[in-house]
Amino acid sequence: MSLTKRKRSLDKEQLLENGDPSNASQSNIKGDEINIAVLLFLYTLQGIPLGLAGAIPMLLQNRGITYTQQAEFSFVNWPFSVKLLWAPIVDAMFWPEFGRRKTWLVPVQYLIGIGMIIMSHSVSSWLGSESEPPSMMILTVSFLMLNFLAATQDIAVDGWALTMLKRSNVGHASTCNTVGQTAGFFLGYVLFLALESPYFCNKYLRTVPEDTGLVTLSSFLLFWGWVFIVTTTIIAIFKHEANDTVHSNESQVKGMKDIVNAYKQLYTIVKLPAVRTLALVLFTAKLGFCASDAVSGLKLVEAGVPREDLALLAVPLVPVQIIMPIILAKHTTGPAPLSLWLRAFPLRLLVGPLAAALVALTPTLLGDSGPSYFYLFILMLLYVFHQTCLYCMFVAVMAFFAKVSDPAVGGTYMTLLNTVSNLGTNWPNTLALWAIDHLTYKTCSAPELTDNTCATQLETDVCKESGGTCNITIDGFYIEVVLCLVAGFAWLQWGRPTIRRLQRLPASAWQIGRNR
C-alpha cells in the first residue's frame, strides 16, 4: 500500500556492500525462520489500522455525511506519505540498553493497542445513528493518530529488518513487508466489511437471518487492541536486538549528528535540477485520475452496491498483483522504464468515463434484487482494467527510481522520491472528494421553496423542515470526471516530453557528488 517501503532494496545493497560477499551470495533461511515470522507478523499488524481507515468511508457513505466530510477524513491516509519528515529521528534517537528499534516499536505498538481499546468504547456513537450524524472530527483525529503511530512503527520495523535477518536473507524483508501489510489490510478492510455486514453474513454464513453482522467496529477494535498489547509484551520480553557496542552518551551525540546529516542529505538531493523536475511530474501527474480513484467506489455504494461486494473484488486480484511485476519486468529493465508508464497513462484516464457510465447505469442494473452475477462480472472487468493500468505505472516508476537513485546516499534518495509520489496521490484524492459537493447542483422539492438550492446546511435543514427533500439535478461526480479527463490529457502534452527528457539525462545529473 505505501510506496515508501521500496527503499528497502537500496538499503539491502548498502548492507551487503559492508558485509562479506560470500555470505550474501545465496539466501538460506535456516536459522532465520523465527525472525521472518516476527517480521511478517509485525507488518501484518501495521496493515490493520490502514485497512480500517479504508473501511470507515464505506461505513459512513450512506449515513448522511457529505463528500466534503469524506475529504476531511481522507487526511488519515497522509502519515505514511510524509513519514520521511520524522524518519531520521526514529532512526537516530534510541535507548541502547533496550534496543535501537524496540525503543520506538514497543511504546508505539502499546499506544496503538491502548488507542484501539479506548476507541472501542465510543466508536459506535461516533459513527452516528438515524437521529444523530457521525462525529467526523473525532473519527478523523482518532484514525489519523492510529495511522501516524502505524507509520512510525513501519519506520522502526523497516530498520529492524536489516539487522534482524542474516545478510544473505535481507531480501526477504521486502517480501515480509508486501505479504504482511497486504494481509493486514485485507483483515482490516475486506474481512471487517464482510463480517460487519448483515447482508453478507445472512447470505453466506447464517441459516437464520439477523439484523447485525458477526462483528461491529467496536468489537473489532477491542480484539485487535488486545492483540497489539499482548504480542508487543511478548516481543518486548523475548525478542532481543543485537548488542549495541556504543555507550549511551556517545549514542546520543551520534544520534543528533545523524539527524542533522539526514536532513542535510535530503536538502542536497532536492537541490538537483533533475530531481526537482521529476518531483513536479510526480506531484501533478495523478490529478487526472482522482475522480475514479477517490470517488467512484463511494458513488457505487451510494447507488446501491453493497460495500462488502466492492471490498471482495480485491481478493481474486491478489495473485495478479504478485505476478504482474514479474511479467512487466522485461518492459522496465531497459534504459527507458517510464515508456511503459506513458503508454498506460491515457488508458488509465479512460477508467474515469467508464466508471461514471457504470455509476449511471447501476440503479437500473441492480433493480430490487441486488447485484447480479452479470453486474459483478462487469464491475470485475473494470476493476481489473484499472488495476492493470495502475500496476503498469507503479512498476515502471519504481524501476525508474531504482535506476536514477544515487547509491551513495543509500535508501534516502528513493524514499524521498516515493514520498513525493505518495503526496502526488493523496492531495488530488482529497481535492476530488472536497470538490464533489461544490460541483453538485440540487433543488428542494417543496413547492414553496423553488429557489432553495440546498447549497448550505441551513438551506438543507429549511428544505427538510418544510417537508421537502434535496434532489440532485446535476451530480458533481460527472462534472469532475470530465474535468479530470481534460486535465489529464492536457497534462500529458507537457508531461510526455518532460518525462522523455528526464529519461535521456546522464547518470551524473542524478548524482549528488557530481552536482555539488
Disulfide bonds with the S-S distance in Angstrom:
Cys444-Cys463 2.12
Cys454-Cys470 2.01
